[in-house]
Amino acid sequence: MDVNAAVAAVAAIAGLLTGAIAVLAFRWSERDQARPTRTSLHTDAVLPPGVDTVLSVLRSSAVVLDEADSVVKASSAAYALGLVRGGKLAVEPMLQMARDTRRDGEIRQVELDLPRRGTGRGDALAVSARVAPLGSRLVLLLVEDLTEARRIEAVRRDFVANVSHELKTPVGALSLLSEAVMDAADDPEAVTRFAGRMQIEATRLTNLVQELIDLSRVQNDDPLEDAEPVSVGELVDEAIDRSRQTATTKNIAMVAGGTTDLRVWGHRGQLAAALGNLVENAVNYSPAHTRVGIAARRVTAPGGDLVEIAVTDQGIGIPDKDKERIFERFYRVDPARSRATGGTGLGLAIVKHVAASHGGEVTVWSTEGQGSTFTLRLPEAGAGRNRRTPSPDTTNEPLTAPEVLP
């Protein structure tokens, strides 16, 4: 019995010791968790109250650095731009700005061109960086992506330069021709000849100004605000009437075919201008005694049925190197021939914008010396009123009008 009592006493003492050790270990763990760690010093706890909330709603990329140049806080946009890597600010000029601001407390701003990470492309990422002190130990870096703004500004600058050049040509010609008329006042034949040239240049200037107005209108207006079902057959007839005189002069036959009892949803005036530009280009760039065809058909697509309107000519065709640029404003495949036909370089740009704003697209198939086919794809009325993006067709074959190509 004494042995059993001794064993029981030892077991009881061991149990008490085990419980005491467990209690001490639990309390030690609580103290260790409550103690600030190296990691917790670089979390949101060191930020002034409210700063984290403000940074989360900023559109700019935000980075907060401590006195050791370690990243305390960084937005997801900062990581996406490649500003922060491995917990450090990866852009040396920005890091130097942060150090200078931490030293003297002055706010600094600079614009930089940064390489795009992982793209392998030569173009740079344009950013504006602003550094300001945040409290006594932290520095705030705000970075704004200016790449898209610079691209838009470059497009606007080129557009203004092109407009100035295009306007200068007919205006300068009119000025010279008017002087020639004055000098040839005693020569009726010369006056008649110069007056005819003046009329041509005045017409070219009028067309250029009108297409600039049309382009501005289609860019600023929402075509679906005043949208209505528009008959494709009526659009085709109107486009043919618009170019009938020029086609008759060149003995060009214009043939309409396909399914003409279709309807598309959109702004009638803009759609008529787009299709009219395609037909007019086909007539202007086709040699005499050829044919221009306009054909329409319905195409089944995942997002709803589409209406394809194809304009086919037997003209000079378009080189492969120019196919990607022909829809740019003022771009001409053959500037001399374009000016001879009265082209302004804005017609296809208007077509592209009208197609995109109606939820469609315009494509081109062409072979040099054999002609071209421009295809305008638009959502069919009743099936795509709310569509804003085009659904690609399942076939890439060009649509040609019947009896157009020999």
ROZALO-686751 format. One line per field, with one value per residue (C-alpha): x, y, z; residue number from 0. Coordinates in nm, 4 decimals. Each point is the difference from the previous one (the first is absolute). Layout:
<rs>
east X, ...;
north Y, ...;
up Z, ...;
n NUM, ...;
</rs>
This chain:
<rs>
east 0.0000, 0.2878, 0.1445, -0.3338, -0.0377, 0.3473, -0.0758, -0.3247, 0.1791, 0.2668, -0.2690, -0.1845, 0.3157, 0.0815, -0.3499, 0.0309, 0.3364, -0.1352, -0.2980, 0.2248, 0.2316, -0.2972, -0.1352, 0.3407, 0.0426, -0.3442, 0.0702, 0.3436, -0.1598, -0.2501, 0.2826, 0.1981, -0.2974, -0.0670, 0.3616, 0.0596, 0.1981, 0.2191, -0.2772, -0.2724, 0.2078, -0.0478, -0.3749, -0.2930, 0.0487, 0.2825, -0.2068, -0.1733, -0.3727, -0.2088, 0.2944, -0.0620, -0.3607, 0.1004, 0.2665, -0.2468, -0.2289, 0.2676, 0.0189, 0.3750, 0.2481, 0.0994, 0.3115, 0.0923, 0.3656, 0.1515, 0.3332, 0.1801, -0.1517, -0.2132, -0.3516, -0.2536, -0.3049, -0.0453, -0.3124, -0.0707, 0.0504, 0.3561, 0.0742, -0.1662, 0.2231, 0.3071, 0.0862, 0.0337, 0.2001, 0.1042, -0.1246, 0.2164, -0.0595, 0.1460, 0.0343, 0.3268, -0.0940, -0.3141, 0.1979, 0.2482, -0.2883, -0.1423, 0.3355, 0.0361, -0.3531, 0.0597, 0.3109, -0.1365, -0.3796, -0.0583, -0.2607, 0.1466, -0.1519, 0.1503, -0.1128, 0.1809, -0.0045, 0.0197, 0.0537, -0.3014, 0.0730, -0.0177, -0.1419, 0.3155, -0.1284, 0.2008, -0.2700, 0.0312, -0.2449, -0.0436, -0.0656, -0.0142, 0.1451, -0.0687, 0.1723, -0.1106, 0.0815, -0.2571, 0.0499, 0.3475, 0.1379, -0.1998, 0.0034, -0.2959, 0.0550, -0.2876, 0.0492, -0.2401, 0.0049, 0.0155, 0.0494, -0.3546, -0.0219, 0.3219, -0.1250, -0.3240, 0.1926, 0.2264, -0.3021, -0.1585, 0.3237, 0.0390, -0.3628, 0.0398, 0.3180, -0.1688, -0.3056, 0.2217, 0.1891, -0.3122, -0.1685, 0.3113, 0.0173, -0.3333, 0.0151, 0.3457, -0.1175, -0.2983, 0.2285, 0.2358, -0.2846, -0.1667, 0.3248, 0.0220, -0.3546, 0.0846, 0.3149, -0.1911, -0.2866, 0.0507, 0.0054, -0.3520, 0.1232, 0.2530, -0.2598, -0.2392, 0.2727, 0.1124, -0.3583, -0.0637, 0.3024, -0.1224, -0.3336, 0.1730, 0.2093, -0.3031, -0.1936, 0.2897, 0.0154, -0.3759, 0.0160, 0.2867, -0.1796, -0.3204, 0.1773, 0.1723, -0.3430, -0.1356, 0.2918, -0.0423, -0.3716, 0.0307, 0.2674, -0.2051, -0.3504, -0.1386, -0.1698, -0.2138, -0.1745, -0.2021, 0.0226, -0.2725, -0.0429, 0.1624, -0.0693, 0.3154, -0.1568, -0.0606, 0.3593, 0.1288, -0.2233, 0.1112, 0.3684, -0.0425, -0.1799, 0.2814, 0.2628, -0.2183, 0.1296, 0.3659, -0.0679, -0.1860, 0.2880, 0.2443, -0.2414, 0.0046, -0.2980, -0.1264, -0.1789, -0.2017, -0.0638, -0.0425, -0.2765, -0.1167, -0.3080, 0.2158, -0.0054, 0.2722, -0.0328, 0.1717, 0.0213, -0.1211, 0.2125, 0.3239, -0.0644, -0.0816, 0.3211, 0.2105, -0.1393, 0.0074, 0.3712, 0.0735, -0.1899, 0.1536, 0.3521, -0.0746, -0.1116, 0.2859, 0.2718, -0.1425, 0.1057, -0.2550, -0.2271, 0.0078, -0.2599, -0.0654, -0.2233, -0.1886, -0.1362, -0.1688, -0.0638, -0.0877, 0.2688, -0.0658, 0.2279, 0.0092, -0.1055, -0.2835, -0.0459, 0.2146, -0.0607, 0.2944, 0.0121, 0.2892, 0.1243, 0.2159, 0.1957, 0.2436, 0.2410, 0.3704, -0.0135, 0.1860, 0.3548, 0.0326, 0.2179, -0.2761, -0.3003, 0.0532, 0.0158, -0.2656, -0.2542, 0.2269, -0.0975, 0.1677, 0.1884, 0.0164, 0.1418, 0.0843, -0.0094, 0.0338, -0.2844, -0.2129, 0.0284, -0.0717, -0.3264, -0.0852, 0.0569, 0.0528, 0.1293, -0.2883, -0.2630, 0.1153, 0.0685, -0.3653, -0.1110, 0.2050, -0.1299, -0.3642, 0.0344, 0.1584, -0.2550, -0.2825, 0.1491, 0.1394, 0.3218, 0.1400, 0.2547, 0.1825, 0.1119, 0.2171, 0.2527, 0.2107, -0.1225, -0.3159, -0.2134, -0.1266, -0.2973, -0.0959, -0.2458, -0.2112, -0.1405, -0.2834, -0.2447, -0.3355, -0.2979, -0.1875, 0.2959, 0.2736, -0.1433, 0.2090, 0.3177, 0.3090, 0.2651, 0.0037, -0.0280, 0.2412, -0.1338, 0.0843, 0.1437, 0.2746, -0.0973, -0.0831, -0.3592, -0.0283, -0.2987, -0.1371, 0.1166, 0.2654, 0.3205, 0.0610;
north 0.0000, 0.2367, -0.0600, 0.0727, 0.3191, 0.1105, -0.0654, 0.1971, 0.2883, 0.0098, -0.0075, 0.2874, 0.2086, -0.0717, 0.1079, 0.3243, 0.0756, -0.0723, 0.2319, 0.2757, -0.0296, 0.0155, 0.3145, 0.1673, -0.0945, 0.1404, 0.3302, 0.0227, -0.0514, 0.2805, 0.2363, -0.0962, 0.0688, 0.3358, 0.1097, 0.2031, -0.1947, 0.1081, -0.0864, 0.1844, 0.3162, 0.0180, -0.0481, 0.2354, 0.0573, 0.2487, 0.2070, 0.3112, -0.0507, 0.0158, -0.0127, -0.3618, 0.0773, 0.2992, -0.1972, -0.2779, 0.2376, 0.1901, -0.0593, 0.0568, -0.2706, 0.0567, -0.1130, 0.0841, -0.0342, 0.0006, 0.1429, -0.3153, 0.0297, -0.3069, -0.0091, 0.0424, 0.0168, -0.0380, -0.0062, -0.2769, 0.2485, 0.0611, -0.3700, -0.0151, 0.2791, -0.1765, 0.2737, -0.2379, -0.3222, -0.2097, 0.2554, 0.2754, 0.2905, -0.1190, 0.3366, 0.1667, 0.3612, -0.0258, -0.1511, 0.2887, 0.2491, -0.1691, 0.0253, 0.3692, 0.0739, -0.1885, 0.2096, 0.3502, -0.0494, 0.1581, -0.1319, -0.1131, -0.0929, -0.1392, -0.1702, -0.3191, -0.2528, -0.3523, -0.3240, -0.2290, -0.3040, -0.3352, 0.1299, 0.0010, 0.3057, 0.3119, 0.2452, 0.1521, 0.0597, 0.3741, 0.0839, 0.3027, -0.0562, 0.2254, -0.0482, 0.1607, -0.0554, -0.1959, 0.0635, 0.0098, -0.3290, -0.1000, 0.1173, -0.0247, -0.0627, 0.0501, -0.1118, 0.0859, -0.1936, 0.2554, -0.2448, 0.0153, 0.3757, 0.0469, -0.2278, 0.1964, 0.3253, -0.1304, -0.1047, 0.3414, 0.1767, -0.2061, 0.0617, 0.3766, -0.0100, -0.2084, 0.2254, 0.3060, -0.1594, -0.1191, 0.3391, 0.1827, -0.1827, 0.1100, 0.3430, 0.0615, -0.1212, 0.2364, 0.2905, -0.0715, -0.0574, 0.3256, 0.1851, -0.1794, 0.1092, 0.3606, -0.0134, -0.1598, 0.2481, 0.0700, -0.3711, -0.1502, -0.3547, 0.0177, 0.1474, -0.2838, -0.2599, 0.1478, 0.0441, -0.3682, -0.0917, 0.2315, -0.1771, -0.3375, 0.1232, 0.1661, -0.3276, -0.1885, 0.2498, -0.0253, -0.3805, 0.0076, 0.2388, -0.2043, -0.3253, 0.1646, 0.1034, -0.3511, -0.1599, 0.2360, -0.0729, -0.3786, 0.0182, 0.2190, -0.1364, -0.3245, -0.1611, -0.2279, 0.2898, 0.0716, -0.3497, -0.1550, -0.2984, 0.0939, -0.1794, -0.1382, 0.0246, 0.3706, 0.0516, -0.1789, 0.2036, 0.3240, -0.0953, -0.0845, 0.3301, 0.1892, -0.1352, -0.0431, 0.3068, -0.0913, -0.3617, 0.1072, 0.2259, -0.2909, -0.2575, -0.1989, -0.2302, -0.0131, -0.3252, -0.0687, -0.3557, -0.2305, 0.0317, 0.3607, -0.0367, 0.0055, 0.2623, 0.1221, 0.1957, 0.3376, 0.3617, 0.0263, 0.3008, -0.1510, -0.3381, 0.1647, 0.2042, -0.3092, -0.2137, 0.2989, 0.0487, -0.3642, 0.0140, 0.3360, -0.1325, -0.3072, 0.2158, 0.2501, -0.2655, -0.2205, 0.0352, 0.0792, -0.2715, -0.2125, -0.0953, 0.0826, -0.2359, 0.0482, -0.3147, -0.0628, -0.3183, -0.1221, -0.1789, -0.2063, 0.0894, -0.1053, 0.3440, 0.0430, 0.0148, 0.2409, 0.1726, 0.0092, 0.2631, -0.0550, 0.2478, -0.1604, 0.1746, -0.0921, 0.2783, 0.0286, -0.1942, 0.0689, -0.1170, -0.2268, 0.2526, 0.2619, -0.2113, 0.0603, 0.3781, 0.0857, 0.0760, 0.2633, 0.3626, 0.1651, -0.3170, -0.0572, -0.3011, 0.2183, 0.3699, 0.1228, -0.2170, 0.0815, 0.3718, -0.0546, -0.1729, 0.2646, -0.2258, 0.1556, -0.3028, 0.0209, -0.2178, -0.3369, 0.1490, 0.1074, -0.3471, -0.1681, 0.2295, -0.0386, -0.3787, -0.0128, 0.2364, -0.2188, -0.3157, -0.1227, 0.0030, 0.0574, -0.2280, -0.0034, -0.2693, 0.1134, -0.1145, 0.2391, 0.0272, -0.2031, 0.2255, 0.0282, -0.1015, 0.2078, -0.1742, 0.1917, -0.2221, 0.1365, -0.1529, -0.0807, 0.2004, -0.1870, -0.2265, 0.2383, 0.3320, 0.0060, -0.1425, 0.2154, -0.2431, -0.1976, -0.3769, -0.1403, -0.2003, -0.3659, 0.0416, 0.2248, -0.0310, 0.3321, 0.0594, 0.0898, 0.1266, -0.2154, 0.0809, 0.2422, -0.1868, -0.1443;
up 0.0000, 0.0754, -0.3453, -0.1669, 0.2031, -0.1030, -0.3671, 0.0250, 0.1692, -0.2728, -0.2705, 0.1645, 0.0263, -0.3686, -0.1014, 0.1942, -0.1594, -0.3489, 0.0557, 0.1328, -0.3004, -0.2381, 0.1677, -0.0153, -0.3655, -0.0877, 0.1751, -0.1599, -0.3438, 0.0678, 0.0998, -0.3087, -0.2302, 0.1633, -0.0405, -0.3230, -0.2566, -0.2868, -0.2435, 0.1883, 0.0021, -0.3799, -0.0127, 0.0077, 0.3729, -0.0633, -0.2446, 0.1318, 0.0624, -0.3169, -0.2410, -0.0924, -0.0906, -0.2116, -0.1874, -0.0798, -0.1935, -0.1927, -0.3743, 0.0063, 0.0934, 0.3635, 0.1883, 0.3609, 0.1030, 0.3492, 0.1102, -0.1198, -0.3534, 0.0649, -0.1426, 0.2782, -0.2243, -0.3765, -0.2122, -0.2472, -0.2853, 0.1219, -0.0279, -0.3426, -0.1288, 0.1343, 0.2490, 0.2964, -0.0092, 0.2966, 0.2511, -0.1490, -0.2341, -0.3314, -0.1762, 0.0974, -0.0934, 0.2137, 0.2862, -0.0132, 0.0014, 0.3091, 0.1787, -0.0861, 0.1190, 0.3258, 0.0551, -0.0638, 0.0098, -0.3436, -0.2424, -0.3326, -0.3348, -0.3190, -0.3227, -0.0994, -0.2827, 0.1401, -0.1972, -0.0129, 0.2132, -0.1770, -0.3294, -0.2075, -0.1838, -0.0604, 0.1045, 0.3464, 0.2803, 0.0629, 0.3660, 0.2248, 0.3491, 0.2997, 0.3377, 0.3276, 0.3692, 0.1996, 0.3688, 0.1489, -0.1303, -0.3062, -0.3619, -0.2379, -0.3726, -0.2455, -0.3610, -0.2829, -0.3289, -0.2829, -0.2870, -0.1357, 0.0468, -0.1968, -0.2754, -0.0307, -0.0018, -0.2759, -0.2062, 0.0527, -0.0929, -0.3168, -0.0889, 0.0334, -0.2086, -0.2689, -0.0073, -0.0340, -0.2863, -0.1798, 0.0312, -0.1085, -0.3347, -0.1518, 0.1648, -0.1451, -0.3402, 0.0089, 0.0871, -0.2902, -0.2449, 0.0987, -0.0727, -0.3356, -0.0858, 0.0789, -0.2130, -0.2909, 0.0016, -0.3700, -0.0941, 0.0206, -0.0659, 0.2836, 0.2344, -0.0822, 0.0565, 0.3292, 0.1173, -0.0646, 0.2092, 0.2736, -0.0011, 0.0402, 0.2930, 0.1605, -0.0277, 0.1560, 0.2854, 0.0532, 0.0097, 0.2491, 0.2341, -0.0252, 0.0813, 0.2956, 0.1238, -0.0597, 0.1838, 0.2945, 0.0099, -0.0006, 0.2717, 0.2307, -0.0552, 0.1372, -0.3004, 0.2152, 0.1738, -0.3173, -0.1424, -0.2130, -0.2301, -0.3310, -0.3265, -0.1590, -0.3436, 0.0460, 0.1153, -0.3095, -0.2319, 0.1627, -0.0286, -0.3691, -0.0693, 0.1716, -0.2433, -0.3083, -0.1825, 0.0471, -0.0965, -0.3153, -0.1019, 0.0294, -0.1480, 0.3244, 0.0583, 0.3594, 0.0837, 0.3168, 0.1133, 0.2936, 0.2571, 0.0001, 0.2243, 0.3147, 0.2723, 0.2329, 0.3220, 0.0127, -0.1073, -0.3582, -0.0951, 0.1283, -0.1598, -0.3332, 0.0178, 0.0786, -0.2820, -0.2357, 0.0704, -0.0831, -0.3290, -0.0914, 0.0620, -0.2100, -0.2928, 0.0329, 0.0116, -0.2772, -0.3632, -0.2659, -0.1447, 0.3179, 0.2596, 0.3652, 0.1958, 0.3257, 0.1659, 0.3347, 0.1943, 0.3493, 0.2005, 0.3117, 0.2923, 0.3698, 0.1260, -0.2507, -0.3733, -0.1997, -0.3304, -0.2383, -0.2724, -0.2404, -0.2590, -0.2696, -0.2742, -0.2764, 0.0797, 0.0691, 0.3275, 0.3242, 0.0828, 0.3024, 0.1837, -0.0166, 0.1027, 0.3716, -0.0427, -0.2557, 0.2741, 0.1570, -0.0449, -0.3011, -0.0940, -0.3750, -0.1820, -0.3010, 0.0962, -0.3591, -0.1268, 0.3054, -0.0616, -0.3683, 0.0938, 0.2578, 0.3003, 0.3422, 0.1908, 0.2495, -0.1647, 0.1338, 0.3443, 0.0122, -0.1101, 0.2723, 0.2732, -0.1100, -0.0069, 0.3471, 0.1560, -0.1358, 0.1499, -0.3314, -0.1988, -0.3471, -0.1649, -0.3314, -0.2425, -0.2869, -0.2566, -0.2023, -0.3547, 0.0656, 0.2162, 0.3542, 0.2124, 0.3032, 0.2310, 0.2489, 0.2779, 0.2155, 0.2509, -0.1559, 0.1264, 0.2701, 0.0786, 0.1064, 0.1185, 0.3134, -0.1483, 0.0354, -0.1136, -0.3228, -0.0111, -0.2536, -0.2888, -0.0222, -0.3479, -0.1326, -0.3641, -0.1659, -0.1000, -0.3686, -0.1895, -0.2826, -0.3507, 0.1250, -0.0654, -0.3451;
n 0, 1, 2, 3, 4, 5, 6, 7, 8, 9, 10, 11, 12, 13, 14, 15, 16, 17, 18, 19, 20, 21, 22, 23, 24, 25, 26, 27, 28, 29, 30, 31, 32, 33, 34, 35, 36, 37, 38, 39, 40, 41, 42, 43, 44, 45, 46, 47, 48, 49, 50, 51, 52, 53, 54, 55, 56, 57, 58, 59, 60, 61, 62, 63, 64, 65, 66, 67, 68, 69, 70, 71, 72, 73, 74, 75, 76, 77, 78, 79, 80, 81, 82, 83, 84, 85, 86, 87, 88, 89, 90, 91, 92, 93, 94, 95, 96, 97, 98, 99, 100, 101, 102, 103, 104, 105, 106, 107, 108, 109, 110, 111, 112, 113, 114, 115, 116, 117, 118, 119, 120, 121, 122, 123, 124, 125, 126, 127, 128, 129, 130, 131, 132, 133, 134, 135, 136, 137, 138, 139, 140, 141, 142, 143, 144, 145, 146, 147, 148, 149, 150, 151, 152, 153, 154, 155, 156, 157, 158, 159, 160, 161, 162, 163, 164, 165, 166, 167, 168, 169, 170, 171, 172, 173, 174, 175, 176, 177, 178, 179, 180, 181, 182, 183, 184, 185, 186, 187, 188, 189, 190, 191, 192, 193, 194, 195, 196, 197, 198, 199, 200, 201, 202, 203, 204, 205, 206, 207, 208, 209, 210, 211, 212, 213, 214, 215, 216, 217, 218, 219, 220, 221, 222, 223, 224, 225, 226, 227, 228, 229, 230, 231, 232, 233, 234, 235, 236, 237, 238, 239, 240, 241, 242, 243, 244, 245, 246, 247, 248, 249, 250, 251, 252, 253, 254, 255, 256, 257, 258, 259, 260, 261, 262, 263, 264, 265, 266, 267, 268, 269, 270, 271, 272, 273, 274, 275, 276, 277, 278, 279, 280, 281, 282, 283, 284, 285, 286, 287, 288, 289, 290, 291, 292, 293, 294, 295, 296, 297, 298, 299, 300, 301, 302, 303, 304, 305, 306, 307, 308, 309, 310, 311, 312, 313, 314, 315, 316, 317, 318, 319, 320, 321, 322, 323, 324, 325, 326, 327, 328, 329, 330, 331, 332, 333, 334, 335, 336, 337, 338, 339, 340, 341, 342, 343, 344, 345, 346, 347, 348, 349, 350, 351, 352, 353, 354, 355, 356, 357, 358, 359, 360, 361, 362, 363, 364, 365, 366, 367, 368, 369, 370, 371, 372, 373, 374, 375, 376, 377, 378, 379, 380, 381, 382, 383, 384, 385, 386, 387, 388, 389, 390, 391, 392, 393, 394, 395, 396, 397, 398, 399, 400, 401, 402, 403, 404, 405;
</rs>
